[in-house]
Amino acid sequence: MNGFWKFFDFISNKMKIIGAACLVIMTLLTCVDVVGRFLRHPVFGSVEIMSFLGTFAVAMALPMTHELKGHIGVEIVVTKLSRKVRAFIDLCTCLLSLVLFGLVSWQMYDYSWKFKASGEVSMNLELPEYLIIFVVGCSFVVFTVIIIKDILQNIKTLRTK
């Protein structure tokens, strides 16, 4: 089972790198587009590319952000509680997150298949939008597995004396 978690940690780490690369590309594309607009030659489809890259950046960062406990929380109250109470609160939060992102993952796959069947493409570059939705769905699946790992760790913390 340890290899299973190592595999998803590896995937999560690679997704973090892809998300960071998307941010770098967004920065470079913005600079090139601004200079291009000044020279009357903007980058064609830059708005679409930026929206796709922004979507990838957020989706790819979710698993690692959850692992690092980087999401917003009410620390001022929770830090005053005992370790077991914090683990119980975290367990409840993770269970709710598991349900939410499990449903979101499933719906993203369903939505991507509907887009594929309809032949929907982006407006300017005519990129197939179902691929973007599918990739986001895959990242949500990885995020859901990371949430399950966190749930198991919280249960282990609650069982210790």
N, C-alpha and C positions, 0 to 999 in steps of 0.2 A: 504493500500500500504506500510505502514511503516513496517508491519510484513514481507512482501516480501523481503525488503532490509535487515532486521535483519536476515532473514534466510540465505541469500547469504553472509552476513558478517560472520555468524556462520560457514558456509561451507568454506569460505575463510580462516578463522582462523584455522579450523581443517586441511585444506590443507597445511597451513604454518607449522603446527606441523608435519605433515607427511613428508614434504620436509626436515625439520630439522632432523627428525629421519633417513631419507635416508642418509643424510650427515654423521651422527654419525655412522651408519652401514657401510658406505663406508670406514670411517676411521678405524673402528675396523677390517673390512675385509682385508684392506690393511696391517695392522699390523700382523694379523694372517697369511696372505699369505706370507709376507716377512719372518717371523719366520719359517713358514712351508717350504719355499724354502731353507732356511738355513739348516733345518733338513731333507731335501730331501723329504718332503711330502707337496707340495703346495696344496692350496684349488682348487679342481676341478671346473672349470667353473667360476673362480673368475673374469675373464675379462668380461664375459657375465653379471654376476651379477652386476659388477661395472657400466657397460654401462646402464643397466636397471635402477639402482638406481640413476645414474646421470641424466638420462632422467626424472625420477619422481621428483627429487629434483628441477630441473629447471621448469618443468611444474607446480608443486604445488606452487612454489614461485611467479609465475606471478601475480595472482590476488592481493595478499597482497602488492607486490612491486608497483603495479600501484596505489593502494589506498594510500600508503605512499609517493607517488611521488618519488620513489627510482630509477627510470630510468634516464639514462643520459640525460641531457638537456643543452641548452646554457643559463646558468643563467646570465652571465655577461651582456647580452643585454636585456633579458626579464625582469629582476628585475628593470630596469630603466623605464619601461613602466607603464602606469596606470593600476589599478586593472581590469577595463573593457577590456582593450586591451589584458592583460594577459589572461583573461577569454576567449576572442575571439580566441586567438592563441591556447589555450588549447582545446577549442571546436573544432577547425579545426583539430588539432592533434588527438583528440579522435574520430572524425568522420572517419578519415582515418584509425585509428586503428580498429574501429568497422567493417568497410568493410573488412579489411585485416583478422582480427581474426574470423569474421563470416565465411568468405570463408575457412579459414584454418580449423576451427572446422568442417564444413560440409565435407571437403575433408578428414579429419582424420577419420571421421565415415565411409565414403565411402571406404577409404583405408583399414580400419580394417575389413570391411565385405569382401573385396576382399582377404585379407590374410586368413580370416577364411575359405572362400570357397576353397582356394588353399591348405589349410592344412599346411601352412608354420610354421615351428618350428625353435627355435634357434639351433645353430650347436652342441654344446656340451651337454647342459642340456635338450634339446628338449622341451623347454617351448613354449607354443603357443604365437607367437609374436603379434597376433591380439589383445590379451588382453592388452598388453603394449600400443599399438596404441590407443585402445579404451579409456583407462584411461587418456592418454594425451589429446585425443579429449574431454573428459568430463571436464578436467581442463581448456581447452580453452573455453568451453561453459561458465563456471563460470567466466572466465576472460572477456568474451564478455559481460556478464550481468553486471559486475563491471564497464566496460567501459560505458555502457548505463547509469548506475547510475551517473557516472562522467559527462556525456553529459547533463543529466537533471540538475545537480547542476550548471554547467556552464551556461546553459540557464537561470536558476533562478538568477545567479549573473548578467548576462547581462540585465535582466529585471528590476533589482533594480536601483534606481537613485543614 
